[in-house]
Amino acid sequence: MGIFKTYFDTQQVTLLIFSGVFALLSIYFFEYKKQVRIALVFLLLVAITIRIFAALLDPFFNLWDEQYHALVAKSMMQNPFKPMLYTNPILPYDSANWTCNHIWLHKQPLFLWQIALSFKAFGISPFTFRLPGIIMMAVLTYFVYDSANCLFNKRVAFYSALLVSFSNYQLLLLAGSITTDQNDIAFMFYITASFWAYFRYLKQNKRKWAIFTGIFSGMAVLNKWLPGLMIFEIWFAYAIFSKQFSRKSIFDFLLAVFVAFVIFVPWQIYILNAFPAESHFEYALNHAHFTDVIEGHGGSFWYHFQAIEDLYGVVFRALIPLSLIVSYFTIKNKNLYISILLLIISVYLFYSIARTKMPAFTFILSPIIFILVANTLVSSFGKLENVLKYNRRITKAMLTGCVVVLLLLTLNIEKIQAYHTSWKPFFKWWRNERLNPCKLVENISYQKLGKNTVVFNTKINENIVIMLLSECTAYSFIPSQEQINEIKNSKYNIIILDDGHLPVYISEATYLRKFNVNY
């Protein structure tokens, strides 16, 4: 690949260029013009444009999770309190199998409600599916900025938000190319929001921030279960270390916990009563993630430490441990920092002991990690200026250069291009495979087939996309003669995708409609 050659399309290149220009302008106005508000405007533009770029990387719904989340969200457009995968399960199904069941409780509902609203407002498409993630991640930039400002200072806050904006793994989650896409995006957003509200509470000592802490924590649980309550670990530890046991502080803590439970408990009561079999199974499965390897997602005790390079970039393997040390000596509120450090250790320890491993489990801490790394950069160059007596402009230029390099390493544009363009032969083939179901749906739509149509013999997971983009019911297997008779008697139109390997009882049946598939 030539140095100036790109496999991104013109729209994507334009968004990348604008993101880079906005980033440089934000640094310029912050560092050299001292116009913080203008710098923050450009920072917001960075956060929006780079995430729109990510959302437009794939013009299809990605395998696996994105397709399933989108299909369930589609069902929730009409019935938000009845999440369904197969809205019309014509044939018997296994209620314990989240890839082919009817009532779908494999994830908590908040992020699905958000996607359903986006679908309702703007139609069903990969971009509208990712739109709530774009909005949340843009707002998250502010949460990171203000949290870092509460912990350190405005300079650290600015560079923290800039680093978060260019996070490669966050962009890939938004693009839907890695598990579990918008679910982890929403989970990280609400956890970060709970951190922000609590830091605001410590700074202003106003009860409303305790209530907001509880609200955001409860919403985090309503996305991906009980780790959403982790802010209360920080709160409890800080109360012990700082010996804050006044009536007000205890009441505010209990109030925040109560508010969080008010947010997420009603849904649990509802599904236990409305869908007892499915809900009990999913709660047991959540517990089994700790004791068993679920769906092949295993690894050694060191899995999450080894995953740091994939989550943040190779340079962060050294930067993160260094930042944990440096931040202790530079933060004013030592008790709060120790509480945060204990949370980081407990999260890594918990997920390291758990048998099921997935990279994004610990990525919920990434906003805090980026804040600590930004603080290390800023404080290190401040020390360099004081010790070596450098001109302030020189150290400022050095810091800017270091940040730009770190942003490029964090973004890892080559990795994005490899996974999301036709640059690499394997991924070119993979992308074409993902587009094939869309072409098939166009054919089905052209035939004007709707809810009374059943499609059989799709490729694995192709049935999910067909149901998402049409009103058909689709299955990835070849039906038996008995199943055909049953469906025929129910007055459904039957379509069999003919891959050249159909059994005789289907290939010779003139009453069955067969579509040739050439991919």
Disulfide bonds with the S-S distance in Angstrom:
none
